[in-house]
Amino acid sequence: MDNIDNVNLELRIHYFFASDDIHQMDAKLHNEFEAQFLRAIDVLKTNIGNNFKVDILAKEQGSFMETFVIPFVKEPLVNLFNSFVNKFFSSDLKQKAELSLSEDRIKLYSEIKEKIKNNEISATEAELIVSDQKIQKCISENYKIIKESPVSKITTQTKLSNQKLPISETVISRSEFDTKIIKTEVIEQTIETTNTTIGILSPVLQEGHGTKWRGMYSGSTIDFKIEDKEFLKQVYNNEIKFGANTTITCTLQISTKETYENNEKINEDKISYIVTDVSQWADDETFMSNSKKYKKLNNNAKNYGTQLEINFSE
């Protein structure tokens, strides 16, 4: 490509409607669609460290078109923006960013910024940049919005102002809009374990001083909440002394949460731990004590001539 300094890059977006009788669309939907597109451009600017300007031309009569202009564009930005437009408006099914680790993205973007300054950037590097997850989400939101309009097809044409032929053209029909939408699924599961033991590492001794305790469970350190109000009352009243070997016997709920986008997991499992009932606790001298609630339950059971299945040490 010849030296193109001081040449404008133009992107023309043409909206087609399902019927020739339709010549308008909801203004709010259009503005939201356009806002997502510009928001994605802002992400692109941040990633490459180039705050290039984007203008818009006056609309032409007799059609519904938008023409965006980047004045005085340089060649590396032309290649990058071309990849960006293809990602946004083609029926490409690849939605997932190829770089998922933030440190890898930071390293890549730093390298890209230097290459743009030196007028160098490969097609592969451009593709990685425009596959940013934030850009992908803007694209997804865009097509959720446009699905609510009468738009049946969108075409784009990217060209330089000093050339007649376009650099690239894209087309995406309404039937393909769903391929651009990220499909999110959240899977949650809770398992409850009774009569299990947690070694207390860091208790919450005063009410209002946080809710997460820290302890050892199955050989791992966990942060957990306690919802047993009777037991917490004993703790806050200093009726239970905590030392290096304090343990509780309890009912523990373990909840996991996984998030998938387009059937691929996008983050690590989120695990939460909640102690719903504390039946026993043991101090450093291995003295076993029932919590007040379980003492009461046991006494009530004895009064009715029954015995709880839980065997408490007195």
N, C-alpha and C positions, 0 to 999 in steps of 0.2 A: 504494500500500500504506500502510495506517495506521501510526502510530508503534508499533513492536513492541519497544521496549526492555523488558528483563526478561521476554521471551518466549523459550521454548526452541525450537530447531530440531531436529526429529527426522528421522532417516533410518532407515527399516526395510528391511532386506535379507532377502528370502525365497528360500530355496533349494528348488527342486523336483527330484525324482529321477525316473529313467526308469521306475521301477516303484512302484506303491502299496505294495508289500511292503517297500520300503527306507525306513528311518526314521533312518539314521545315516550318517556319513561318516568317513573317516580323520581322526583328531584332528590329526596332524602336517600333513596337507595343508591342513586348515581353518586351522590356526594360521599357516601360511606365507602362505596367501591373505590372511588378515586383516592380517598383518604388512606385506605389500606395500601394502595399502590405506592403512594408517596411515602408512607411510613416505611415500606420495604426499601425504597430508595435511600431513606435516611440511614437505615441499617447498613446498606451497602457503603455509603459515605464513611460511616464510622469504621467499618472493617478495613477500608483501604486508606484511611487518613486523608481523604480528598474531599473537601467540602464544595464540590462542583455545583454550579447554579443550574436550576431547572425552570424554564419558562413555559408558558402555554400560549399558543396562538389563538386568535379569535376564531370562533366556529364558522364553518362555511354554511352558506344557505343550501337548503335542499337535502341535507344529510345530517346524520348524527355522528360526528367525528370529534375526536380530541387529538390535538397535535402538540406534543411536548418537545421542547427544544433545550439542548445543552449547548450553550454558546462556547465557541473557541475550544473545541474538544481536541484532545491529543489521542494518538493512535492506541495506546494501551487501554484507555478508557472506552474507546469504541469497541474493542474486543470484549471487554468486561461487561459493558452495558448490553451488548448484543447477546451474550450468554444469559444475562439477567432477564431480558425480554423473552427469550426462548423458554426459560424456566417458568416465567409467569404466564405466558399465553399459549404455549404449545400443549399438545395432549400427552406430553411426556409423563409416564406413569411413575418415574422415580421421584419419590417425595422425601425420602429420608436423607438427612445430611450425612455425607460420607465421613465427616470428622465429628465424632461425638464428644471427645475429651477437650475440655476448655483450654488446657495447656497447649494442645496440638494446634487449636485454632489460633491462639494468641501468637504462637511461633510462626504459623503460616502467614497470618495477616501482617506481621512485622516484616517478613521477607517480601511479601507482595508489595507493601508500601515502597520499599527500596527499589523493587523492579519497575514499578510505575514511574518513579522519579527518573529511572534510567531508560524509560521507554521500552521496557521488556515485560512481557507476561504471556505465558503459554495458555492454550485453550484448556488444558487440564487444570491449571491453577485457577483460571476464571470460573470453571465449573464448580470447583471446590468452594470458592468464595460465595457464589450465588446459592449454594446448597446450605447456607447457614440456617439453623433451626428457626431463628426469629423471622427470616424471610419466608420460610416454608409456612409458618403460621399466618403471616400476612396473606399469602397466596390462598391458603385454606379459607380464611375469613372472607376474602374477596369473593370466592365462588359460592360461599354460603349466601352472601348478599345478592349476587347477580342472579341466583336461581329464583329469587322472589320477583324478578322483573320479567317482562315479555321478551327479553333478549334471546334469540335463537342461535346466534353465532357471533364470535368476535374474531376479527382479523387485525393483524398489525403489519406495518411496513416500516422498517428502519432504513434510513438513508442519510447520506451526507448532503449538505446544502449545495455543494459544488458538483454533484453528480446527479444524473437522471435516473440511473438504475438503482434499485434498493440493494442494501447490503444483505438483508434477510427479510423474509416474510413468514408469518405464522397464521394458523387458523385453528380455532377450537370451537366445536359445535356444542350445543346444549347437552346432548347425550353424553358428552365427555366431561362436563363440569364436575361430576361426582368424583372423577379420578384425581382431581386437584384438591379435594377436601380430605383433610386428615381425619380418620375415623378413630376416636379415642374410646378406650374401654378400661374401666377400673375394676379390678377383681379384688374383693376383700374376703378374708376368712378369719374366723375366730375359733380358737381351741381353748377349752377350759380344763385345767388340771387341778384335782383336789388333793389335799394332804401332801403338798410338795413343800420343799424347804428352800428358803432363801437366806444366805448369809448377809447380814447388814454391814455395809461398808460406810455409808453416809446417810444417817437418818435425818428427817426434818423434825426438829425438836420443838419448834414454836409455830403456832398457827399463823398463817400469813407470810411465812418465810419460804415461799416456794412450795411446789407440789410434788416434785420428783425426788424420790429416794434413789440411792444407788446400792446395789448389792451383787452378790455372786449367785448365779443360777446355772446349774449344769456345766460348771467350769468356765462360764463367761461372765463378764461384768455387764450388768443391765441397769438401765434407768427405769423406774416404775412408779406408778401412783398407788396409793392405798385409799380405798373407798370405805373401809370398815370404820364407821364413826365412833363406835365404842372403843375400839383399840386406839384410835387417834386421840380420844379423850384421855385415856390412860397415859399416852406418850406426852401430851401437852401438860398434864398434871404431874409430870416427873415420877410417875409410878413405875416406870420401866427404865432401868439403867442400861445404857448401851456401851459395849466394850468391843475389843478386837474380835471376840468369838460369838457375838450375839447372833442368834438365828430366829426366824419365825417359821411356823408351819401354817400354811395358808391355802386358799383357793386362788389360783393364778389364771387370768385370762391373757392369752397371747394372740394378738391380732396382726395380720399381715395385709399389706396393701400394695398392689402392683398396678402400674399404669402402662398400657400398650397403645401405640399409635400405628395404625395400619398393620396390626397383628405382630408388631415388634416391640419388645419391652424398651422403654425409653429411660428408665431410671432404676436405681437399686431398690430392692424391697424395703418398704417402710414397716418396721416392726414396733409395736407398742405393747407394754406390759401393764396390767392392772391387777392389783390384789383386791379382791372383793370381800374376802373374809379372812380374819386371822384367828386361828383356834388356839395356838400355843406360841410361847416365846421362851427362849433359853438365854440366860446371861453367861458371863465369863466363868461362873462357878458351876455351870451345867445344871443350874436349878430350873426345873420345868414349871411353868405356870400357865394355867388356862387364862384366856382373855375373859373379861367380865361377862361378855355376851354368852360365851360358851359355858361358863359356870352356871349362869342363869338357866340356860337351856337344859343342862344336865340335871340341875336341881328340880326343875319342872317335870322332867321325865321321871325322876325317882319318885316324886309325889304321886304320879299316876301309875306307879308300879311298872314302869318301862325303863329301858336302858338305851342310851344313844349308842349307835354303832361306833362312834369315835371313842377310843380309849384314852382318857386324859390321865396323866400322872399327877398326883397330888403332892 
